[in-house]
């Protein structure tokens, strides 16, 4: 992983945590994800006007990825509805790197060396620790339905990360791939919201339009950077480095949502930094 690729993935981590915080801050999650998904589809349409079509070999991956992204959005909506941002976000993100490592080894033939494997394991342990240690404050039990929703979200992330890692390489155009992915995945949730809310939808969306569309732009930028990086480096280290967004998410949870940070989170964040260092050892 070159410094340029690492910088792109870190930039994606910051923008990803930011759009997730915007999504969580809009209390009506259906409205939130309607704006973010629909805005992403509009941005994809604009990008598609300037980018070549993905190669035919990439199109099955686009369809599978779009379905996985819709599942991810629905699960993320559920986890944000049930739990704190500071707990749900790291569980969802922390689950993905180890699963991506396994999937990339089995289906893509990318077997990480000892340093990368240790780095992914340590970073993931830090991420999960950041999620589970002291998040809700002393004396409170974990909210298992929320945690299970976040774990399922992480599995969906791992699935689309692996699929897109293969698909974007087959597409011949990272820009065209992200454009059509945004179009395909961005239709489902707005269509469901239109059916569910009918004539009430537009008046309900209006007060949140600016924030939702900003979230959409950040979402497209975040994943576009990751897709570009996946054409230039192995999938597992990118997946793990991308999850440095947990540090940003923890800071956002503390500063804007008034969620507790504390020594356990600091220790877990330190583990994650060590893991990233190990992961990048051979670069």
C-alpha positions in Angstrom: 0.0 0.0 0.0 1.6 3.2 -1.1 1.4 6.5 0.9 -1.0 7.9 -1.7 -3.4 4.9 -1.4 -3.1 5.0 2.4 -4.0 8.7 2.4 -7.0 8.1 0.1 -8.3 5.4 2.5 -7.8 7.6 5.5 -9.7 10.4 3.8 -12.5 7.9 3.0 -12.5 7.0 6.7 -13.1 10.6 7.8 -15.8 11.2 5.2 -17.5 7.9 6.0 -17.8 8.6 9.8 -19.1 12.1 8.9 -21.9 10.9 6.7 -22.9 8.2 9.2 -23.1 10.9 11.9 -25.3 13.0 9.7 -27.5 10.0 9.1 -27.7 9.2 12.8 -28.5 12.8 13.7 -31.8 12.8 11.7 -34.1 11.0 14.1 -36.4 9.6 11.4 -34.0 7.1 9.9 -36.3 6.4 6.9 -36.1 10.1 5.9 -32.4 10.1 6.6 -31.5 7.2 4.4 -34.0 8.3 1.7 -32.1 11.5 1.3 -28.7 9.9 1.4 -29.6 7.0 -1.0 -31.6 9.2 -3.3 -28.9 11.9 -3.3 -26.3 9.3 -4.0 -28.3 8.1 -7.0 -28.5 11.7 -8.4 -24.8 12.1 -8.0 -24.3 8.8 -9.7 -26.4 9.9 -12.7 -24.2 13.0 -13.0 -21.0 11.0 -12.8 -22.3 8.5 -15.3 -22.5 11.3 -17.9 -18.7 11.8 -17.7 -17.5 8.2 -17.2 -17.4 5.2 -19.5 -19.7 2.3 -18.9 -18.1 -0.5 -16.7 -17.0 -3.5 -18.7 -19.5 -6.3 -19.1 -17.5 -8.6 -16.8 -18.2 -6.1 -13.9 -21.9 -5.9 -14.3 -22.9 -9.0 -12.3 -20.7 -7.7 -9.4 -22.6 -4.4 -9.7 -25.9 -6.1 -9.3 -24.8 -8.2 -6.3 -23.1 -5.3 -4.7 -26.2 -3.1 -5.1 -28.3 -5.7 -3.3 -25.7 -6.0 -0.5 -25.6 -2.2 -0.1 -29.4 -2.0 0.2 -29.2 -4.7 2.9 -26.4 -2.8 4.6 -28.5 0.4 4.6 -31.5 -1.3 6.1 -29.4 -3.0 8.8 -27.6 0.3 9.6 -31.0 2.1 9.9 -32.1 -0.6 12.3 -28.9 -0.4 14.4 -29.0 3.4 14.6 -32.7 3.3 15.6 -31.9 0.8 18.4 -28.6 1.9 19.8 -26.1 4.7 20.4 -24.0 6.0 17.5 -20.8 5.4 19.6 -21.7 1.7 20.0 -23.3 0.8 16.7 -20.8 2.4 14.4 -17.7 0.7 15.7 -19.4 -2.7 16.0 -20.5 -2.5 12.4 -17.2 -1.3 11.1 -15.1 -3.5 13.4 -16.7 -6.7 12.2 -15.8 -6.2 8.6 -12.0 -6.4 8.4 -11.5 -9.9 9.6 -14.4 -11.2 7.5 -12.9 -9.4 4.4 -9.5 -11.0 5.1 -11.1 -14.4 5.0 -13.3 -13.7 2.0 -10.4 -12.2 0.1 -8.2 -15.2 0.8 -10.9 -17.7 -0.2 -12.4 -16.0 -3.3 -9.7 -13.5 -4.6 -6.6 -15.5 -3.7 -5.1 -12.6 -1.6 -3.4 -14.2 1.3 -1.9 -11.6 3.7 1.5 -12.1 5.1 2.1 -12.4 8.8 2.4 -8.7 9.5 -0.8 -7.9 7.7 -2.7 -10.7 9.3 -1.5 -9.6 12.8 -2.4 -6.0 12.0 -5.9 -6.9 10.8 -6.4 -9.0 13.9 -5.1 -6.4 16.4 -7.0 -3.5 14.7 -10.2 -5.5 14.7 -9.8 -6.4 18.4 -9.4 -2.7 19.1 -12.4 -1.8 17.1 -14.6 -4.4 18.8 -13.2 -3.4 22.2 -14.1 0.2 21.3 -17.6 -0.9 20.7 -18.1 -3.2 23.7 -16.1 -1.7 26.6 -17.8 1.0 28.6 -19.9 2.4 25.8 -23.2 2.8 27.6 -21.7 3.8 31.0 -21.4 1.9 34.2 -24.1 -0.5 35.2 -25.9 -0.8 31.9 -26.2 -4.1 30.0 -25.5 -4.3 26.3 -28.6 -4.0 24.1 -28.4 -7.2 22.2 -30.9 -6.6 19.5 -29.0 -3.4 18.6 -25.6 -5.3 18.7 -26.9 -8.1 16.5 -28.2 -5.6 14.0 -24.7 -3.9 14.0 -23.0 -7.3 13.6 -25.2 -8.1 10.6 -24.3 -4.7 9.2 -20.7 -5.6 9.5 -21.2 -8.8 7.6 -23.0 -6.9 4.8 -20.0 -4.5 4.7 -17.6 -7.4 4.3 -19.7 -8.9 1.6 -19.9 -5.8 -0.6 -16.3 -4.8 0.1 -15.2 -8.2 -1.3 -17.6 -8.1 -4.3 -16.6 -4.5 -5.2 -12.9 -5.3 -4.9 -13.3 -7.8 -7.7 -15.9 -5.9 -9.6 -14.1 -2.5 -9.8 -10.9 -4.3 -11.0 -13.0 -5.9 -13.8 -14.8 -2.7 -14.7 -11.9 -0.8 -16.2 -13.3 2.4 -14.8 -13.5 3.1 -11.1 -15.5 6.3 -11.7 -18.0 4.4 -14.0 -18.3 1.6 -11.4 -19.1 4.0 -8.5 -21.5 5.9 -10.6 -23.6 2.9 -11.6 -23.4 1.4 -8.1 -24.8 4.6 -6.6 -27.6 4.6 -9.2 -28.5 0.9 -8.6 -28.4 1.0 -4.9 -29.9 4.4 -4.5 -33.3 3.6 -5.9 -34.6 1.0 -3.4 -35.0 3.0 -0.2 -36.5 6.1 -1.7 -39.0 3.9 -3.6 -40.0 2.2 -0.4 -40.2 5.5 1.4 -42.5 6.9 -1.3 -44.7 3.9 -1.1 -44.8 4.0 2.8 -45.3 7.8 3.2 -46.9 8.6 -0.1 -48.1 12.3 -0.2 -46.4 13.0 3.2 -42.9 12.2 2.0 -41.8 15.5 0.4 -43.0 17.8 3.2 -41.2 15.5 5.7 -38.0 15.5 3.7 -37.8 19.3 3.1 -36.4 20.3 6.6 -33.6 17.8 6.3 -32.8 18.1 2.6 -29.5 20.1 3.0 -28.1 17.8 5.6 -29.2 14.7 3.8 -27.7 15.7 0.5 -24.4 16.6 2.2 -24.5 13.1 3.7 -25.0 11.7 0.2 -22.1 13.6 -1.3 -19.8 12.5 1.6 -21.0 8.9 1.1 -20.2 8.9 -2.6 -16.8 10.5 -2.0 -16.0 8.0 0.8 -16.7 4.9 -1.2 -15.3 6.3 -4.4 -12.0 6.7 -2.7 -12.1 3.1 -1.4 -13.0 1.7 -4.8 -10.1 3.5 -6.3 -7.8 2.2 -3.6 -9.0 -1.3 -4.2 -7.6 -1.2 -7.7 -4.1 -0.5 -6.3 -3.8 -2.6 -3.2 -5.0 -5.8 -1.5 -8.5 -5.8 -0.1 -7.9 -6.8 3.5 -5.4 -4.1 4.5 -7.7 -1.5 2.8 -10.7 -2.8 4.7 -8.8 -2.6 8.0 -7.2 0.8 7.4 -10.6 2.2 6.4 -11.9 1.4 9.8 -9.8 4.1 11.3 -13.1 5.9 10.8 -13.9 4.4 14.3 -11.6 7.0 15.8 -13.4 9.8 14.0 -16.8 8.2 14.9 -15.8 8.0 18.6 -14.8 11.7 18.6 -18.1 12.7 16.9 -20.1 10.6 19.4 -18.3 12.4 22.3 -18.4 15.9 20.9 -21.8 16.0 19.2 -23.9 13.2 20.8 -22.5 13.6 24.3 -21.6 9.9 24.5 -19.0 8.7 27.0 -15.4 8.1 25.8 -13.4 7.1 28.9 -10.2 5.0 29.4 -11.6 1.7 27.8 -12.2 3.5 24.5 -8.7 5.1 24.7 -7.1 1.7 25.2 -9.1 0.2 22.4 -8.2 3.1 20.1 -4.6 2.5 20.9 -4.9 -1.2 19.9 -6.4 -0.1 16.6 -3.4 2.3 15.9 -1.0 -0.5 16.7 -2.9 -2.8 14.3 -2.7 -0.2 11.5 1.0 0.1 12.1 1.5 -3.6 11.8 -0.7 -3.7 8.7 1.3 -1.1 6.9 4.7 -2.6 8.0 5.5 -4.0 4.6 4.4 -1.0 2.6 
